[in-house]
Amino acid sequence: MSQPNQTKMDDVTMYLDKISWNELAVVITLYVILLTSIISGNGLVLTAFTVNKRLRTATNKLVMGLAASDILVGFVSIPCWLNITISLHNHLPISFTVYQFYITFDIFIGTASILQLTSLSIERCHAIARPLRHRTLSIKVFYVLIIIPWTFAAIVATLQPLQYNRWREEYTLLMTTTCFFVPFSIICVAYLSIYCFARCKPIAKHRSERKAFKKDLRLSVTLAVITGLFMVAWLPLFVVTVIGTYYPQYLPPSLGTDRVLQFVKFCHYSNSALNPLVYACRNNEMIRTIRHIGHRLLCKVRQPPIWSRLSSYRSSSRRSTSGRTVTWDNSLKKTSSVRTCSIKSGNGSRRQAEDVTENKSKQQKNVVVVHSAV
């Protein structure tokens, strides 16, 4: 283990030596509750996306990428952090490889979450500003919006072990600029544009257009709330990172400061638990699907999901309306055929009457000719 890493470990060990077992138990309990809520919430969102086909929209695929990064926090980041905390408190050695794996993976997950929110904000801005062109976008565009955040996050995270003890200040500047402040600016501009466009857009004439616009606007508000919570949770961590890198004298190694750092760490992990709650509470289809999953797990009663019943009802109503139109068309055809027949019969009777009158007139003429001859 290198000397700077050993110094950092000594500072953390000094904090963990000062806290009592009761405080450590409270910290571990809070992290366990947070871990459980992260895995259960994001797991339900991913399961609902898998179960309900109506949720498999292009925009929801971006949201599922965000849920995947959040659930990795519960599976990897928090367990590694708890392992480091408990080991240091018990004066157990920590491998430098384990510590670097935790830092690298934590940067990877955080960067992926920020960039995915950036992709979502750009996609929402395009959906509100140009709805017709947005509906004709290819699915490949959404796949690109999903792949780019994960790829860039992997590149930034890979640089962490390579730059260790070499260019720490440059790497901190690169990470805070490209992974936080620039995405934060893009997200703010995107949602400000959505707000301005929603206020200035005239009311659509067709009901379907108004309904689609309200749905897109509601989803945009949901993602804006998620983004706001994300910024509130992550901004203190990046500020503390910048201060600790360039002005470490303003962060004295005291018990209060270390507790503030622990609180900041807990805040940015808790954001992964808030995202599925905010999204599920504002999506009616997601709420129905999660209720169905919970009913299946708790009651163990198999019943058709509500979305399938709604789809069957809609299909049956469409069939009934189509049947009515067919019968109406048949009745119209029958009445038209009757009318044509009556018209034809009327024309025939008229022709017969004309023939009879002509024959009578001819007979009368013949009679007149005979009388005149006599």
C-alpha positions as CSV (number, residue, x, y, z in Angstrom):
1,M,0.0,0.0,0.0
2,S,1.4,3.4,-1.0
3,Q,2.0,6.3,1.4
4,P,-0.8,8.6,0.3
5,N,-3.3,5.8,0.5
6,Q,-2.0,4.9,3.9
7,T,-2.4,8.5,5.1
8,K,-6.0,8.5,3.9
9,M,-6.7,5.2,5.6
10,D,-5.1,6.6,8.8
11,D,-7.5,9.6,8.7
12,V,-10.6,7.3,8.3
13,T,-9.2,5.0,11.0
14,M,-8.9,8.0,13.4
15,Y,-12.6,8.8,12.8
16,L,-13.7,5.2,13.3
17,D,-11.6,4.9,16.4
18,K,-13.4,7.9,17.9
19,I,-16.9,6.8,17.3
20,S,-18.6,4.4,19.7
21,W,-20.1,1.0,18.9
22,N,-23.6,2.4,19.2
23,E,-22.8,5.1,16.6
24,L,-21.3,2.4,14.3
25,A,-24.4,0.3,14.8
26,V,-26.6,3.2,13.8
27,V,-24.5,3.9,10.7
28,I,-24.6,0.2,9.6
29,T,-28.4,0.0,10.3
30,L,-29.1,3.1,8.1
31,Y,-26.9,1.7,5.3
32,V,-28.7,-1.7,5.5
33,I,-32.1,0.0,5.3
34,L,-30.9,2.1,2.4
35,L,-29.5,-1.0,0.6
36,T,-32.7,-2.8,1.0
37,S,-34.8,0.1,-0.3
38,I,-32.5,0.6,-3.3
39,I,-32.6,-3.1,-4.3
40,S,-36.3,-3.5,-3.8
41,G,-37.4,-0.3,-5.4
42,N,-35.2,-0.5,-8.5
43,G,-35.8,-4.2,-8.7
44,L,-39.6,-3.6,-8.8
45,V,-39.2,-1.0,-11.6
46,L,-37.0,-3.4,-13.7
47,T,-39.4,-6.2,-13.1
48,A,-42.4,-4.1,-14.1
49,F,-40.6,-3.1,-17.2
50,T,-40.0,-6.8,-18.0
51,V,-43.6,-8.0,-17.1
52,N,-45.7,-5.3,-18.7
53,K,-45.2,-4.9,-22.4
54,R,-47.0,-1.5,-22.4
55,L,-44.1,-0.1,-20.3
56,R,-41.5,-1.1,-23.0
57,T,-41.5,2.3,-24.7
58,A,-38.4,4.0,-26.0
59,T,-38.3,6.6,-23.3
60,N,-38.8,4.0,-20.6
61,K,-35.7,2.1,-21.9
62,L,-33.6,5.2,-20.9
63,V,-35.3,5.2,-17.5
64,M,-34.5,1.5,-17.1
65,G,-30.8,2.3,-17.7
66,L,-31.0,4.7,-14.8
67,A,-32.7,2.1,-12.6
68,A,-29.9,-0.4,-13.6
69,S,-27.2,2.0,-12.4
70,D,-29.1,2.6,-9.2
71,I,-29.5,-1.0,-8.4
72,L,-25.7,-1.5,-8.9
73,V,-25.3,0.9,-6.0
74,G,-27.2,-1.5,-3.7
75,F,-25.4,-4.6,-5.0
76,V,-21.8,-3.3,-5.2
77,S,-21.1,0.2,-3.8
78,I,-22.8,0.0,-0.4
79,P,-21.6,-3.5,0.5
80,C,-18.0,-2.5,-0.4
81,W,-18.3,0.7,1.7
82,L,-19.7,-1.2,4.7
83,N,-16.9,-3.8,4.3
84,I,-14.3,-1.0,4.4
85,T,-16.0,0.8,7.4
86,I,-16.3,-2.4,9.5
87,S,-12.8,-3.5,8.7
88,L,-11.2,-0.2,9.6
89,H,-13.2,0.0,12.9
90,N,-12.0,-3.5,13.8
91,H,-8.4,-2.6,12.7
92,L,-8.4,-5.2,10.0
93,P,-6.1,-4.8,6.9
94,I,-7.7,-3.6,3.7
95,S,-6.3,-4.6,0.4
96,F,-5.3,-1.8,-1.9
97,T,-7.0,-3.6,-4.8
98,V,-10.3,-3.8,-3.0
99,Y,-10.1,-0.1,-2.2
100,Q,-9.3,0.9,-5.8
101,F,-12.1,-1.4,-7.0
102,Y,-14.6,0.4,-4.8
103,I,-13.5,3.9,-5.8
104,T,-13.4,3.0,-9.5
105,F,-16.8,1.3,-9.5
106,D,-18.3,4.1,-7.5
107,I,-17.1,6.6,-10.1
108,F,-18.4,4.4,-12.9
109,I,-21.9,4.2,-11.4
110,G,-22.1,7.9,-10.5
111,T,-21.0,9.0,-13.9
112,A,-23.4,6.7,-15.7
113,S,-26.3,8.0,-13.6
114,I,-25.5,11.7,-14.4
115,L,-25.0,11.1,-18.1
116,Q,-28.2,9.0,-18.4
117,L,-30.1,11.9,-16.8
118,T,-28.5,14.1,-19.4
119,S,-29.7,11.9,-22.2
120,L,-33.2,11.8,-20.7
121,S,-33.4,15.6,-20.5
122,I,-32.3,15.9,-24.1
123,E,-34.8,13.3,-25.2
124,R,-37.6,15.0,-23.2
125,C,-36.8,18.4,-24.7
126,H,-37.0,16.9,-28.2
127,A,-40.3,15.2,-27.4
128,I,-41.9,18.4,-26.2
129,A,-40.5,20.8,-28.8
130,R,-40.9,18.5,-31.8
131,P,-43.4,15.8,-31.0
132,L,-44.1,14.6,-34.5
133,R,-40.4,14.2,-35.4
134,H,-39.8,12.6,-32.0
135,R,-42.4,9.9,-32.7
136,T,-40.7,9.0,-36.0
137,L,-37.3,8.6,-34.4
138,S,-35.6,5.2,-35.0
139,I,-35.0,2.9,-32.0
140,K,-31.3,3.1,-32.8
141,V,-31.2,6.7,-31.6
142,F,-32.4,5.6,-28.2
143,Y,-29.9,2.8,-28.1
144,V,-27.2,5.3,-28.8
145,L,-28.4,7.5,-25.9
146,I,-28.1,4.5,-23.7
147,I,-24.7,3.3,-24.9
148,I,-22.9,6.6,-24.8
149,P,-23.3,7.3,-21.0
150,W,-22.1,3.8,-20.1
151,T,-19.2,4.0,-22.5
152,F,-18.0,7.4,-21.3
153,A,-18.5,6.4,-17.6
154,A,-16.3,3.3,-18.2
155,I,-13.6,5.5,-19.7
156,V,-13.6,7.9,-16.9
157,A,-13.6,5.2,-14.3
158,T,-10.8,3.3,-16.0
159,L,-8.6,6.4,-15.7
160,Q,-8.9,6.4,-11.9
161,P,-6.4,3.6,-11.1
162,L,-4.1,4.8,-13.9
163,Q,-3.9,8.4,-12.6
164,Y,-3.4,7.5,-9.0
165,N,-0.5,9.5,-7.4
166,R,0.3,11.0,-10.9
167,W,-2.1,13.7,-12.0
168,R,-4.7,13.8,-9.3
169,E,-5.6,17.5,-9.7
170,E,-6.1,17.2,-13.5
171,Y,-8.2,14.1,-13.1
172,T,-10.4,15.8,-10.5
173,L,-10.9,18.8,-12.8
174,L,-11.8,16.4,-15.7
175,M,-14.2,14.4,-13.6
176,T,-16.0,17.4,-12.1
177,T,-16.2,19.2,-15.4
178,T,-17.3,16.5,-17.8
179,C,-19.3,14.4,-15.3
180,F,-21.1,17.0,-13.3
181,F,-21.0,20.7,-14.2
182,V,-21.4,20.3,-18.0
183,P,-24.2,17.7,-17.7
184,F,-25.8,19.9,-15.0
185,S,-25.8,22.9,-17.4
186,I,-27.3,20.8,-20.2
187,I,-30.0,19.4,-18.0
188,C,-31.0,22.9,-16.7
189,V,-31.1,24.3,-20.2
190,A,-33.2,21.4,-21.5
191,Y,-35.8,21.6,-18.7
192,L,-35.9,25.4,-18.9
193,S,-36.6,25.0,-22.6
194,I,-39.4,22.5,-21.9
195,Y,-41.0,24.9,-19.4
196,C,-40.8,27.9,-21.8
197,F,-42.2,25.8,-24.7
198,A,-45.0,24.4,-22.6
199,R,-46.2,27.9,-21.7
200,C,-45.9,29.3,-25.2
201,K,-47.4,26.4,-27.1
202,P,-51.0,26.9,-28.4
203,I,-53.6,24.4,-27.4
204,A,-53.9,21.6,-29.8
205,K,-57.2,21.1,-31.6
206,H,-57.3,17.3,-31.7
207,R,-57.9,15.4,-28.5
208,S,-55.2,12.8,-29.2
209,E,-52.6,15.5,-29.6
210,R,-53.6,17.2,-26.3
211,K,-53.4,13.8,-24.5
212,A,-50.0,13.0,-25.9
213,F,-48.7,16.4,-25.0
214,K,-49.9,16.2,-21.4
215,K,-48.4,12.7,-21.1
216,D,-45.0,13.9,-22.3
217,L,-45.2,17.0,-20.1
218,R,-46.0,14.9,-17.1
219,L,-43.1,12.6,-17.7
220,S,-40.8,15.6,-18.2
221,V,-41.9,17.0,-14.8
222,T,-41.2,13.6,-13.2
223,L,-37.7,13.5,-14.7
224,A,-37.1,17.1,-13.7
225,V,-37.9,16.1,-10.1
226,I,-35.5,13.2,-10.3
227,T,-32.8,15.4,-11.7
228,G,-33.3,18.0,-8.9
229,L,-33.0,15.4,-6.2
230,F,-29.9,14.0,-8.0
231,M,-28.3,17.4,-8.0
232,V,-29.1,18.1,-4.4
233,A,-27.6,14.7,-3.4
234,W,-24.4,14.9,-5.5
235,L,-23.5,18.5,-5.5
236,P,-22.1,18.5,-1.9
237,L,-19.9,15.5,-2.7
238,F,-18.4,17.2,-5.8
239,V,-17.9,20.4,-3.8
240,V,-16.2,18.6,-1.0
241,T,-14.0,16.7,-3.5
242,V,-12.9,19.9,-5.2
243,I,-12.1,21.5,-1.9
244,G,-10.3,18.5,-0.6
245,T,-8.2,18.3,-3.8
246,Y,-7.2,21.9,-4.2
247,Y,-7.7,23.4,-0.7
248,P,-7.2,20.5,1.8
249,Q,-6.5,23.0,4.6
250,Y,-10.1,23.9,4.7
251,L,-11.0,20.4,5.6
252,P,-9.3,19.7,8.9
253,P,-9.3,16.0,10.0
254,S,-11.7,16.5,12.9
255,L,-14.6,14.4,14.1
256,G,-17.2,16.9,12.9
257,T,-15.7,17.2,9.4
258,D,-15.5,13.5,9.0
259,R,-19.1,13.1,10.1
260,V,-20.1,15.6,7.5
261,L,-18.2,13.6,4.9
262,Q,-20.0,10.5,6.0
263,F,-23.3,12.3,5.7
264,V,-22.5,13.5,2.2
265,K,-21.6,9.9,1.2
266,F,-24.9,8.7,2.6
267,C,-26.8,11.4,0.7
268,H,-25.5,10.5,-2.7
269,Y,-26.3,6.8,-2.1
270,S,-29.8,7.7,-0.9
271,N,-30.6,9.3,-4.3
272,S,-30.6,5.8,-5.8
273,A,-33.5,4.9,-3.5
274,L,-35.5,8.0,-4.3
275,N,-35.5,7.7,-8.1
276,P,-37.8,4.7,-8.3
277,L,-40.2,6.2,-5.7
278,V,-40.5,9.5,-7.6
279,Y,-41.0,7.7,-11.0
280,A,-43.4,5.1,-9.7
281,C,-45.6,7.7,-7.9
282,R,-46.1,9.7,-11.1
283,N,-46.7,6.8,-13.5
284,N,-50.1,5.2,-13.3
285,E,-49.1,2.2,-15.4
286,M,-46.1,1.6,-13.3
287,I,-48.2,1.7,-10.1
288,R,-50.7,-0.8,-11.5
289,T,-47.9,-3.1,-12.5
290,I,-46.1,-2.9,-9.2
291,R,-49.4,-3.6,-7.3
292,H,-49.9,-6.6,-9.5
293,I,-46.4,-7.9,-8.7
294,G,-46.9,-7.3,-5.0
295,H,-50.2,-9.1,-5.1
296,R,-48.6,-12.0,-6.8
297,L,-45.8,-12.2,-4.3
298,L,-47.8,-11.7,-1.1
299,C,-51.1,-13.3,-1.9
300,K,-49.8,-15.9,-4.3
301,V,-53.1,-15.8,-6.2
302,R,-52.8,-16.0,-10.0
303,Q,-55.0,-13.6,-11.8
304,P,-54.7,-11.9,-15.1
305,P,-53.0,-8.5,-14.9
306,I,-55.0,-5.4,-15.2
307,W,-53.3,-4.2,-18.3
308,S,-54.3,-7.5,-20.1
309,R,-57.9,-7.1,-19.0
310,L,-57.9,-3.5,-20.2
311,S,-56.5,-4.6,-23.6
312,S,-59.1,-7.4,-23.9
313,Y,-61.8,-5.0,-23.0
314,R,-60.6,-2.6,-25.6
315,S,-60.4,-5.3,-28.2
316,S,-63.9,-6.6,-27.4
317,S,-65.3,-3.0,-27.6
318,R,-63.6,-2.6,-30.9
319,R,-65.1,-5.8,-32.2
320,S,-68.6,-4.9,-31.0
321,T,-68.3,-1.5,-32.6
322,S,-67.1,-3.1,-35.8
323,G,-69.9,-5.6,-35.6
324,R,-72.4,-2.7,-35.2
325,T,-70.9,-1.0,-38.2
326,V,-71.2,-4.2,-40.3
327,T,-74.8,-4.7,-39.3
328,W,-75.5,-1.1,-40.0
329,D,-73.8,-1.4,-43.4
330,N,-75.9,-4.5,-44.1
331,S,-79.1,-2.8,-43.2
332,L,-78.1,0.1,-45.3
333,K,-77.4,-2.3,-48.2
334,K,-80.8,-4.0,-47.6
335,T,-82.7,-0.7,-47.6
336,S,-80.8,0.5,-50.7
337,S,-81.6,-2.8,-52.4
338,V,-85.3,-2.5,-51.5
339,R,-85.3,1.0,-52.8
340,T,-83.7,0.0,-56.0
341,C,-86.1,-2.9,-56.4
342,S,-89.0,-0.6,-55.8
343,I,-87.7,1.8,-58.2
344,K,-87.2,-0.9,-60.8
345,S,-90.7,-2.3,-60.1
346,G,-92.1,1.2,-60.4
347,N,-90.4,1.7,-63.7
348,G,-91.7,-1.7,-64.9
349,S,-95.3,-0.9,-63.9
350,R,-95.0,2.5,-65.5
351,R,-93.8,0.8,-68.7
352,Q,-96.7,-1.7,-68.6
353,A,-99.2,1.1,-68.1
354,E,-97.8,3.0,-71.1
355,D,-98.0,-0.2,-73.2
356,V,-101.6,-0.7,-72.2
357,T,-102.5,2.9,-73.1
358,E,-100.8,2.6,-76.4
359,N,-102.7,-0.7,-77.2
360,K,-106.0,1.0,-76.3
361,S,-105.2,4.0,-78.4
362,K,-104.4,1.7,-81.4
363,Q,-107.6,-0.3,-80.9
364,Q,-109.6,3.0,-80.8
365,K,-107.9,4.2,-84.0
366,N,-108.7,0.8,-85.7
367,V,-112.3,1.1,-84.7
368,V,-112.5,4.7,-86.0
369,V,-111.0,3.5,-89.3
370,V,-113.6,0.6,-89.6
371,H,-116.5,3.0,-88.8
372,S,-115.3,5.4,-91.4
373,A,-115.0,2.6,-94.0
374,V,-118.5,1.5,-93.4
